[in-house]
Structure formats: structure tokens, C-alpha cells
């Protein structure tokens, strides 16, 4: 019996949605409909400093305006911390995590001092300052209340696996290269999760079979697949779509106010005009999605 076809749209309420979000949500909903599947909405609200209720309310208003509907209940990450804690416990028992006490400023200084700092797709990677810190020293810092994050020891994690890591991107088998993101943060002292860990756990618990998202997140798939393997979770199929760009060739971001869905709606723009704008800015809602 074939597995259910399940897609999702997973915005963070840290700003208003823009045309790029509309493109991604519409593609995910379209894929679910064409495959007699299910379209889910997830609110990724673990960034407690930046997430705001008004932005979450706007997400529901914007998606409804686009003519989208989704199955309920809507999963909210802030309500699921116990699920993430369980995953952290599993990785801890495998001795794959270590506490990192470095501030962002300290990491930048360390990178500037090093002529051999590792590079990733988005720039310099964490240089591993705390990776080999003695456990007694780390425990002392924790006991003294020094803020820390938990990082995944990627090299150790890879050595713990017995088979190569591969995932499907647009139907093509890709060899995962998780070293490209370095020792990513999987949890913080105040919030026992991170984007990477929460997404992997959520996709598993929501039985997501197909992930459709922007190509800016393609490189994160490599670390996500590593986490899936370490936690014994199934891997969805992926399709990373092109990003919408403005006249200047720069991709849309939440800081851009003029083409937010709210502003378009309030200025009387019709849905047909929204679809036309998506096309003008590089999106094709009629594209054949390959998995």
C-alpha cells in the first residue's frame, strides 16, 4: 500500500509573508492536490525573541486569502518542546553532542585569527573551538551558569553510521555532504531545540512525504538527512524551487515591505494579479514538480 502523499508549508512568524512565501505555499498545496494527498501548515515559532502573534495571525489571513486550506490542528513548534527534548536525549546517549560556550563575537574573532577557518555554502563555519573541551571543564561551566548551545559533532556522527547518506532531490539521488554546514547548533540552553532539529522531528511526526521549499534551504537538507539517519527517521523526497527575485535580482526577504501579501491584499490586488506577479518575478506555478 502506497504511503500517503503529505506536503507542508512551514513559515516562521517573524515578519509578514511575501510573494516568495506565496509561491512556496501554492506549490506545496498544488502537489498535494494533484496527488490526492494532504497539505499541512506548521508554525515554526521557536525564535522567542523575534516571533510575534501579529505575524502569526497574518499568516492565517494571507494563506486564506490565497485560497488555501489545510488540515487541522496546525502544529506549533513552541508547543512541542518535549518531542525535541526526546531527540536531544537520543543524540546525547550516542555521545554526538557537545556544549559550546562561544558567543557570536568570540566565534568571529576566532575565525579572523585563523587562516584555515572552514568554509561552507554560506560563508565561514564554526571553527570547533569547544569540540575538544574537557568534559570536566564543560561541566564546570554549565554548573556556573555559563550560557551554552549544544552542537552536533558532525565528524563523529558520520563515523557512527554504517552506510552512505543519500536523499532524493527532484528524483535524482544526491550524496549528502553534511560537513558543508559544520557542527550545527541543535539546541540552546533557553530553548532545547534549533531550526535543524525541530524541522527533522516535525517532518517525521507529521509524516511529511514530500518537502517543497526554496533552493536557499537546499544545503540544509544535507544536515537534515544526517539527523534523520542518526534518529532512525525516514527521509522525505525533496524539491527545492527557484527563489523569486526583485527587479534588482535580489531575492525577496521579510524586510521588503512593498510586496508583502498583506500590503498587496490591502491595496486591492486580485489573486490573478498575485499569480501574475509571481510569474513576473521568476516563479512558475505550472511547473512540473519532480520527486
Number of C-alpha atoms within 10 A of each C-alpha: 3 4 8 15 18 24 28 26 22 19 18 21 22 19 21 25 27 23 24 25 26 20 24 24 24 19 25 24 23 19 21 20 15 9 11 12 16 19 23 22 23 21 17 22 22 22 16 11 8 11 16 15 11 12 16 21 12 17 23 14 14 22 19 12 15 19 9 14 14 16 9 10 9 11 16 17 21 16 10 14 15 12 16 23 17 13 20 21 12 14 18 14 9 13 13 20 25 21 23 21 18 18 12 10 9 12 17 15 11 17 18 12 10 10 8 9 14 17 15 14 10 10 9 15 20 23 18 18 14 15 15 9 14 10 11 9 10 19 13 12 15 15 9 9 10 13 15 19 23 23 22 25 19 21 13 13 19 18 9 12 12 7 9 8 16 16 18 18 18 16 13 13 11 13 12 19 16 24 19 18 21 21 22 21 21 23 24 16 14 10 16 21 26 18 17 17 22 25 18 25 21 19 22 16 11 14 18 22 20 22 20 22 23 17 13 13 11 14 17 17 20 21 24 21 22 24 24 18 17 18 15 9 16 15 24 22 19 22 21 20 21 17 20 25 18 14 8 6 10 10 15 19 19 15 11 14 16 10 20 22 26 18 15 19 17 8 9 9 12 13 14 10 12 19 18 14 15 19 15 14 18 16 22 17 16 9 9 9 17 14 16
